[in-house]
Amino acid sequence: MPSQTDRIEKKIVLRTPRGRVWRALSDAGEFGAWFGAAFKGEFKPGARMQGTITVKGHEGMKFDITVDRMEPERLFSFRWHPYAVDAKVDYSNEPTTLIVFELKDVPEGTLLTVVESGFDGIPAARRAEAFRMNEQGWAMQLKNIERHVAGAP
């Protein structure tokens, strides 16, 4: 049974149609615009992609994702190594976490739920920090996507 620190769950109601939110999640260019990263290529199930951070102060940092599932206007998921920020460390042999974005219509617009799970598999030496940093990170990223979809057609 997973612990209370195995998963992060965040929700936000976005006052925009589900199709608009889906585009912001499923298009690699749009995803990168609000997430603060650049990707080459397109998101598709099974795609292994490298992102490059574009956020001031962290520019050029690389990270890898593997797109898991894409169910149009309902679910987008990928795997990555959480808080893999030390360029001197090879994280490739560590387990990944799974990030799932789910979309649902609500009267005010679209309910976006983000769940990142699998922290119990992360090495104990860095598990708590990875969990803490990603919990804070997802709270910020929901604000970023909210601003993004509100400002773009």
LINSUL-V327314 format. One record per residue. RES is the residue in one small letter. OMEGA is omega in radians with two decimals (none if undefined). Layout:
BEGIN
RES:OMEGA, RES:OMEGA
END
This chain:
BEGIN
m:-3.13, p:3.10, s:3.10, q:3.12, t:3.09, d:-3.04, r:3.05, i:3.07, e:3.12, k:3.12, k:3.04, i:3.01, v:3.12, l:-3.06, r:-3.14, t:-3.12, p:-3.11, r:3.13, g:3.12, r:3.12, v:3.12, w:3.12, r:-3.13, a:3.11, l:-2.92, s:3.09, d:-3.05, a:3.13, g:3.12, e:3.11, f:-3.13, g:-3.11, a:-3.13, w:-3.10, f:-3.12, g:-3.11, a:3.06, a:3.09, f:3.00, k:-3.14, g:-3.11, e:3.08, f:3.00, k:-3.09, p:-3.14, g:-3.11, a:3.02, r:-3.03, m:3.05, q:3.05, g:3.06, t:-3.11, i:3.13, t:-3.10, v:-3.12, k:-3.13, g:3.14, h:-3.06, e:3.04, g:3.11, m:-3.09, k:3.01, f:-3.10, d:2.99, i:2.97, t:3.14, v:-3.08, d:-3.08, r:3.03, m:3.06, e:-2.96, p:3.09, e:3.10, r:-3.01, l:3.03, f:3.13, s:3.05, f:3.10, r:3.05, w:3.04, h:-3.04, p:3.09, y:3.13, a:-2.94, v:-3.12, d:-3.08, a:-3.12, k:-3.09, v:3.04, d:-3.10, y:-2.96, s:3.14, n:3.11, e:2.99, p:3.08, t:2.95, t:3.13, l:3.08, i:-3.13, v:3.04, f:3.10, e:-3.14, l:3.06, k:3.04, d:3.00, v:-3.09, p:-3.10, e:-3.09, g:-3.08, t:3.02, l:3.07, l:3.06, t:3.09, v:3.08, v:2.98, e:-3.08, s:3.10, g:-3.12, f:3.14, d:3.12, g:-3.12, i:-3.14, p:-3.05, a:-3.08, a:-3.12, r:-3.07, r:-3.06, a:3.14, e:3.12, a:3.13, f:-3.10, r:-3.11, m:-3.14, n:3.07, e:3.08, q:-3.11, g:-3.13, w:3.07, a:3.11, m:-3.10, q:3.08, l:3.06, k:3.12, n:-3.13, i:3.10, e:3.11, r:-3.10, h:-3.08, v:3.10, a:-3.06, g:-3.09, a:-3.13, p:none
END
